[in-house]
């Protein structure tokens, strides 16, 4: 939001493929195609609301299916660079004017507060500054479509909810949220590709392992060497931070991995598993099919909500890595 061009104003609709426009250089393109990941490239596409694909997984292939995508020009460029694309058809889109500096004053104030509070150990101001910076993006990305839930007591004496009518609230400007998400994703993917290209070229080995929303995991390189091709700084806005080092790791899929730091501390990240239950995960049992069963009285359990007569209970439930 501080350094990149962002859309503003009313978009202009266009049919077919976007044509270069000096006044409207940013755009969102709707298209259909099938695709296969190019050799050595990192996947960039996730498909939501499609029962044929896992919504949290980045895809290597459309499996021969023709898929309809709606992409910002940033995502589209990355998509065409990283995939072999077949049966491509451009449908329509919306183009935008671009500008810089809309939020500079706000970002500079809270970014400086965040940096200084971290240096001085002021945790309260640090968290407030971080929250206000994140909220600026979040407000623009807020979905204006909403359905309220109305509680009632059903025939079993349990709390249930009726879904209200669709309400359309006053959104701010969703294109800002869309382009910020695209820019952040591009930064992560291009940095990951830089790690892969650099290490393959210099060492003949791919040091890249895994990346997520705002993190990259890789085999260890000296920090000064990393800084020669990646912007790394603990405080600088927009720079990467060298957060931790691990001597051993195992990665199953997105948001499902285990790492052992040099002091032997084990960090477990498994979507759906409470952090408090990570103590039961080891390198030996960390695999698809690993389970924590609710009827096992020797361990703690994952809790879930259950509606009962008079209210809600927390009940123990199974957890399995699928």
C-alpha angles and dihedrals in degrees: 000000000000103000110018132080112257133191124259138173130026115329122236117227119227135185124231121350122000114257120211111269127184092203096043108035097154121069148164115225128201114206144153128223147125119247147191126197114252117241112274094011129120119239116249105177130090122179119214125194093019116119092204094065138048106249093215097050125090107229130236092186144010086222091238094303121131105240128195113223133184109203138171114237087256093056092041093055091049091046094053091046095052104036139055102233126206135188090012117188124175113212111177143301150179126259128206143197115244136222143166133218102038093131103022097116094048094044094046093052097049095036091054090046090051093049095046094044090052092050091050095042094243097152096178094055091041093056092044092051092047091049093050092049092050093044092059090064093037094057092054091049094049114127109238091204113090141165119199122221119225117200122223138162111255128210091277093055092252129132111255132169134232116210113232130218120291110272124197111210130191108278122197108221116311095192088070090057092045095052094043089054090049093048093050092048091048091051092052094046096044091048089050090050090049089055091049095046094044096048095043090051096045104031104018089237134098109240094182114105113162143341135194137178097310106354140076126200119201145153112280123277126172110273093237090053091051090050090057090073106012127061103239123174133140094222111020115111110250096011126120120251124217093230105173145339127229131192097200135026144168124199124192102170143313111335092358115103145110128217134186116211124213091262087056093251109150118221115198123193115179120154108240096017116108113237090238090065095052088094089078094057120093134170088254098054098032102110142099109300096033107145141188104199124207092223093058103104094189096071142047116258143219112258128218136181120262123184111227136167107298099014144317132325132198107231132183116255140181123263123200133174103230 
